[in-house]
Amino acid sequence: MTGVNGIVKKQNYLLMLMMALLVLGLCGCTDSDSRVIVDEKYIEAELQERYGIEFVCDSVKYSQHMYKAMCHPKDDSSLSFSCMYGEDGSFGYDYFVGKIIAKEEETYFSRILNESLDQCFVRGAYAMIIDDGYKDFTEGNTEICELIKEDNFSFEKAYEISPINGLSFYIYLNESNIEIGYDDEYDILENVVHEIVSKYHDIYKLDIYVDMVIYYLSAEDYEKVYEYYIMNKGDINDIQFENYLIQMQMGVPMDNVTQDLWLSKDEYAAKREDINK
């Protein structure tokens, strides 16, 4: 019996040890997983508090201790932007203001390109906002938020608080409708960029560059883009964009941009050749 009691005591000891380890493990999980659950409603409320208007949050994903969401104002789905929150629910950053600024140039950019390139679709991605040299960036961004909240926003006021040094666009082209050479394509893009850069220099006294991700699509894929943006249907992720794109920058000053993105006319033509192989 003594042997049996010893075995029982040993089993009880092991059981107690396992329970203790389990409890410690659960405590450890609780500590590491104590983050705030940031969902769509949480972010919509936060954005409404920040800007004074209603937003719709389309998606939220958690990765690397951050929540990243895609949102848009309730009354304008074309102003889709990303925002980030810490795992404790703290505000990280949102690109709403940068999206508003890029949207300002979207119609102009699209109109000019369509005069020379049939079936061309432009979407303003965002503007690169910089601090003004003496004001903390977060403080400046908060001031712009207040302008929107008070319905007192203007580009002039925004640039006085936090100037920009770059605009970014997505450009979708139906390649089957392009009947000009690569050099002429480059000249058209350069001309539109020149017009925007000159505008910002003359009106706002800002030297900016324009970043473009250009997609040269088949007629079928271009139709998918059209349906996604205009008809509000389909899934833009169905298109394998990496097979068709050229990323490039133009503007001033050149030493403030990534040099390998600043394509010359010859480099642009070479990339276009690669796409058509």
C-alpha positions, 0 to 999 in steps of 0.5 A, a space after each residue: 500500500 505504501 508503494 501505491 500511496 507513493 504513486 498517488 502522492 506523486 500523481 497528485 504532485 504532478 497534477 498540482 504542478 501542471 495546474 500551477 503551470 497552467 495558471 501561470 500560462 493563463 496569466 501570461 496570456 492575459 498579460 500579453 493579450 490585454 490589448 484593447 479590441 479596436 473594431 469598426 465602431 471604435 474607429 468610427 467613433 474616434 474619427 467622428 470625435 476627431 473631425 466632427 463628421 461621420 465615417 464608415 470603417 470598411 475593415 480592421 486588421 491587427 498586425 505587429 502591435 498595431 491596428 490598421 483600418 480602411 475608412 471613408 466619410 459616410 457621405 463620400 466613399 471615394 475618400 478612402 484612407 487608412 488609419 492606425 491605432 496602437 494595441 492599447 487603442 491609442 491614436 497612431 495616425 490617419 491619412 484623411 487630410 492627405 487624401 483630401 489634398 490629393 483628391 483636390 488634384 485628382 479631377 484635374 489630373 484625370 481631365 488633362 490625361 484623358 485629353 491625350 490618353 483615351 480611357 485613363 483613370 486617376 485616383 489621388 492616393 495621398 499628400 506627403 505632409 511635412 512639419 513647418 520647421 517649428 511646430 511639432 507634426 502631431 500638433 500641426 495635424 491636430 490643428 488641421 483636424 480642428 479646422 475640419 471639425 469647425 467647417 473652416 478648412 481650406 488648403 491655404 490654412 492647412 499649408 500654413 500649418 503643415 505644408 506638403 512636399 509631395 502628392 501621390 496618384 494611382 493612374 490606370 490606363 487602358 493600354 489597348 487604346 494607346 496609339 502614341 509612342 513611349 516618348 510621347 507618353 512620357 511628355 504627357 505625364 511630364 506636362 501634367 506634373 509640371 502644371 501641378 508643380 507650378 501651381 503649388 509653387 506659384 500659389 502656395 510657395 511650395 516645391 513639391 514632387 508628384 509620385 505616380 504608380 501607373 498601371 498599363 492594363 488590358 481592356 479586360 482589367 481596365 474594365 474591372 478597375 472601372 467597375 470597382 471605382 465607378 460601379 461599386 462592384 467587383 474586387 480590385 484585388 482580382 487584378 495582378 497589378 504587379 505585372 503592369 505597373 511603373 512607379 515614377 516621380 517627377 517634380 522639384 527639387 530632385 535631391 529630395 526624392 528617391 533617385 531610382 524612382 526619378 525616371 528619365 525618358 529612356 528609362 521610362 521607355 525601357 520599362 514600358 518595353 518590359 511590360 509589353 514583352 
